Amino acid sequence: MSPYFELTPHQARKIAAEVGRAVGTWRRAAAKIGLTQAEIARMASAFEHEDLKAARALA
């Protein structure tokens, strides 16, 4: 997909790693703004999946 966005593979990996790091902190951010543990648990599948693991592995 990187050519579609006019990115080199290196740029695409760097961006994916950065996004992975940012999204990886979502539970802390959710708790900080006052979401309950039940609300956080309901949202987990939107943030915790194989694509995120792959992006975080690039960091």
PyMOL commands that set and color helices and strands:
alter all, ss='L'
color gray80, all
select helices_A, chain A and resi 9-23+26-32+37-47+50-57
alter helices_A, ss='H'
color red, helices_A
deselect
rebuild
show_as cartoon
